[in-house]
Amino acid sequence: MSPNTTLQELFGDISDLSDEECDESSGHVIEHPQIRGLLQLSNPLSPDLTQSLVPLLHTLFDVQNGANQAMRFGANLPPFLAPLLSIGATLLPPHLSQRTPAFDSMIANYYQPGQGICSHVDLARFEDGVVVFSFISALVMDFTYVGGDGATAGYTRANEPSLLDSVPVLLESGSGICLTGEARFKWAHGIAERQQDLFEGMRIQRKQRISITLRKLKPNQSDTAVYSMSDSVVRDAEH
C-alpha cells in the first residue's frame, strides 16, 4: 500500500455517510485528567452509527468455532470501517494528524461476559497513536504506570503486583480512546476477568463486547511479522 493511499482509494466513495457519522468527534476530544496522553471522545458515537456497525462487526468473527479475534491490514481493511477510520483520525494529536494513512491495521476482539486481558503495553512495531472503539456494552479498563522510554512496548504482566494503584477508565458502548505519548508507551492497560465492574459507585454488569483497535505499522514492519506471532502473544497484546 502506498504511503499516499487515501480513504477513498481504500474504501471507495464514502460521501453517502452522514455529517454526523463522519464528524462525530469534531471538537470533542478531551484528555484524561490522570493519564497523560489518553485522549477520549467526550461523547459516544451516535446510536444510529453504532447500531449500523454492530451487525457488520459480528461478521468478522466465527464465535461458534472459537474465532473471537480478527486482524486485517492495508487494503484488506473492511469497507464498513470507513466511519471509524475517519473518526479515529480526529482523535490523533496534532503531530500525528497528518500521517497518511492514519491507520493501516485493525484488530477486532469479541469478549464474552467475564473475559478480560492481562495488563500490557502495545507492541513496539506499531507507531504512536493507538485508537480503540468499544461496542455493545460497557466495562472498566485498568491503566497502570510502568514508566520506561518506550522500550517496554510489548510488555505484558500477569499475576504480578502493580507498580502503582491502577486508574480505572470506563469504556462505554460507542466510546473511543486514543493512546499517545505516555499513555501509549508508559502506561500498561488491561481488563480484569470479572462479571461486574465498580466505577465511581456505579455497578456495571458485563455483557458481550466488541473492541476495534486501529493502529499504524512502523516502516519496514510487515503484516507478515504480526501474523507470525503465536496466538497467545497476540491475544496478550491487544484490546
HUBELLIN-V715629 format. One record per residue. N is the residue number from 0. RES is the residue in one small letter. PHI is phi in radians with two decimals (999 if undefined). Layout:
{{N:RES:PHI} {N:RES:PHI}}
//
This chain:
{{0:m:999} {1:s:-1.16} {2:p:-1.11} {3:n:-1.72} {4:t:-1.05} {5:t:-1.81} {6:l:-1.00} {7:q:-1.16} {8:e:-1.16} {9:l:-1.31} {10:f:-2.12} {11:g:1.39} {12:d:-1.31} {13:i:-1.91} {14:s:-1.20} {15:d:-1.39} {16:l:-1.25} {17:s:-1.24} {18:d:-1.02} {19:e:-1.11} {20:e:-1.29} {21:c:-1.37} {22:d:-1.96} {23:e:-0.90} {24:s:-1.87} {25:s:-0.99} {26:g:1.30} {27:h:-2.27} {28:v:-1.92} {29:i:-2.19} {30:e:-1.75} {31:h:-1.07} {32:p:-1.18} {33:q:-1.93} {34:i:-2.05} {35:r:-1.16} {36:g:1.63} {37:l:-1.62} {38:l:-1.74} {39:q:-2.38} {40:l:-1.19} {41:s:-1.24} {42:n:-2.24} {43:p:-1.19} {44:l:-1.03} {45:s:-1.13} {46:p:-0.98} {47:d:-1.07} {48:l:-1.19} {49:t:-1.10} {50:q:-1.15} {51:s:-1.33} {52:l:-1.44} {53:v:-0.98} {54:p:-1.05} {55:l:-1.23} {56:l:-1.11} {57:h:-1.05} {58:t:-1.21} {59:l:-1.31} {60:f:-2.04} {61:d:-2.16} {62:v:-1.06} {63:q:-1.05} {64:n:-1.84} {65:g:1.47} {66:a:-1.57} {67:n:-1.89} {68:q:-2.49} {69:a:-2.47} {70:m:-2.16} {71:r:-2.42} {72:f:-2.37} {73:g:0.93} {74:a:-1.18} {75:n:-1.54} {76:l:-1.12} {77:p:-1.07} {78:p:-1.01} {79:f:-1.24} {80:l:-1.41} {81:a:-0.90} {82:p:-1.08} {83:l:-1.22} {84:l:-1.12} {85:s:-1.18} {86:i:-1.18} {87:g:-1.03} {88:a:-1.11} {89:t:-1.29} {90:l:-1.41} {91:l:-1.18} {92:p:-1.18} {93:p:-0.93} {94:h:-1.26} {95:l:-1.97} {96:s:-1.22} {97:q:-1.72} {98:r:-1.19} {99:t:-2.33} {100:p:-1.26} {101:a:-1.14} {102:f:-2.49} {103:d:-2.32} {104:s:-2.52} {105:m:-2.31} {106:i:-2.25} {107:a:-2.00} {108:n:-2.22} {109:y:-1.98} {110:y:-1.92} {111:q:-1.48} {112:p:-0.94} {113:g:1.66} {114:q:-1.34} {115:g:-2.57} {116:i:-2.64} {117:c:-1.18} {118:s:-1.12} {119:h:-2.74} {120:v:-1.97} {121:d:-1.01} {122:l:-1.04} {123:a:-1.23} {124:r:-1.27} {125:f:-1.78} {126:e:-1.26} {127:d:-1.10} {128:g:1.56} {129:v:-1.89} {130:v:-1.95} {131:v:-2.21} {132:f:-1.93} {133:s:-2.07} {134:f:-2.41} {135:i:1.48} {136:s:-2.55} {137:a:-1.70} {138:l:-2.75} {139:v:-1.84} {140:m:-1.81} {141:d:-1.73} {142:f:-1.92} {143:t:-2.29} {144:y:-1.27} {145:v:-2.06} {146:g:1.23} {147:g:1.56} {148:d:-2.06} {149:g:1.86} {150:a:-1.21} {151:t:-1.43} {152:a:-1.01} {153:g:1.67} {154:y:-1.15} {155:t:-2.31} {156:r:-2.44} {157:a:-2.28} {158:n:1.04} {159:e:-2.03} {160:p:-1.16} {161:s:-1.24} {162:l:-1.23} {163:l:-2.44} {164:d:-1.00} {165:s:-1.32} {166:v:-1.87} {167:p:-1.38} {168:v:-2.23} {169:l:-1.41} {170:l:-1.90} {171:e:-1.49} {172:s:-1.09} {173:g:1.56} {174:s:-1.34} {175:g:-2.37} {176:i:-2.27} {177:c:-2.22} {178:l:-1.73} {179:t:-2.45} {180:g:1.04} {181:e:-1.05} {182:a:-1.10} {183:r:-1.34} {184:f:-1.91} {185:k:-2.00} {186:w:-2.09} {187:a:-1.49} {188:h:-2.41} {189:g:-2.82} {190:i:-2.23} {191:a:-1.20} {192:e:-1.48} {193:r:-2.82} {194:q:-1.50} {195:q:-2.37} {196:d:-2.09} {197:l:-2.01} {198:f:-2.36} {199:e:0.87} {200:g:1.41} {201:m:-1.78} {202:r:-1.62} {203:i:-2.03} {204:q:-1.41} {205:r:-1.27} {206:k:-2.27} {207:q:-1.10} {208:r:-2.55} {209:i:-2.08} {210:s:-2.05} {211:i:-2.10} {212:t:-1.92} {213:l:-1.95} {214:r:-2.51} {215:k:-2.19} {216:l:-1.19} {217:k:-1.19} {218:p:-0.95} {219:n:1.22} {220:q:-1.87} {221:s:-1.59} {222:d:-1.17} {223:t:-1.06} {224:a:-1.10} {225:v:-1.21} {226:y:-1.12} {227:s:-1.29} {228:m:-1.20} {229:s:-1.19} {230:d:-1.01} {231:s:-1.16} {232:v:-1.20} {233:v:-1.05} {234:r:-1.13} {235:d:-1.43} {236:a:-2.09} {237:e:-2.31} {238:h:-1.91}}
//
